Amino acid sequence: MVAAQAHGVSERTGLTSSQTERAAWTVADDVRVGGSRAVGLFLAIAWGSRLPLLPWRVPVVPWLLDRVYEWIARNRYKWFGKSEMCMMPDPAVTDRFL
């Protein structure tokens, strides 16, 4: 996982700054996935399990997940603020993060 603001991310992923501003992205094996599907794919890769991908096989659920993701994305700066750099966790709690 790398922050979209990190140096060279746009060049390595082929994503524009507008795309990375709008949504989270997972890039694996030259496949780029954005939004709620990116979160599911990231969790599947991180956990080594296909379980996080199951909701996209159920009718209507992908649509619902996309709406929830879009709502959170629209309000994230209002709720959490915006900074130029991602916060790095304290070394004492690093094991709690993916």
N, C-alpha and C positions, 0 to 999 in steps of 0.2 A: 504494500500500500504506500502510495506517495501523494503528497499534497499537490493539487493542481498548480499552486503558486511556485513550486520548486523549479529551479533552473533546468531548462531543456525538456520539460514534460511535453509541451506542445509538439516539439520536433520529434520526440520518440514515439508519441502515440498517434500523431496525425489529427489531434483534436484542436479546435480553435479555442481561444479564450472565452468566447461567447458560449460555446458548448459546455466547457468546464464550469462556467459561472452558473448555468441553468440546472445542471444535474451532476450527480455522482456517476463515475464511469468505471467499468472494469474492462481491462484490456488483457486478453489472454490468447496466445497463439494467433495473433493478428486479427482477432475478432473483437470488435468494440461494442459494448452493451451499455446503455445509459438508463438512468432512472431507477424505478423499483426493481427491474430485472437485474440491473447491475448489483444491487444490494444482495439479491438472492444468489447470483452467480459468485459474488465475493464470499458470501458465507459458505456456499458449497465447496469452494476451493479451500478456504481457511479451515473448515471442519473436516475436509476429506470425505464428504457425504453428499449424496444427491437429495437428501431430505429437504433442504431449503428450496429446491427447485419444484417440488410437488405442487405448491399452490397454483403454478401457471398451467397445470393440466386440468384444473377444475373450471368449468364454465363460469363466467361472470367474475370470478375471483381476480384474474389479472386486471380487469377493468377497475375493480374496487381498489386493488393495491396501487395502481397508477394514480387514481384520484387522491388517495391518502398521501402518497409520495409527493404529488404536486402541491397539495395543501401545506405539507411540512416544508417543502422547498420554498414556497412563496412566503412563508412566515418565519423562516429560520433566523434571519437577521434581526427581525423585530424581537424575537424571543431570546436569542443568544448573543446578539451583537455581531459586529464584523471586525476582523483584524487582518492585517496583511500577511501574517504568519500563523500557522497552526500552533496551538499550545502543545508543548512536549510534556508528558507526564513525569512526575518526580520518580527518580530511580527506585524508590521504595515501593511504588505501586505499578511499575511497568508491567509486571506479570498479569495484571488485570485487563490489559488491553490486547486486542488482536494484533 
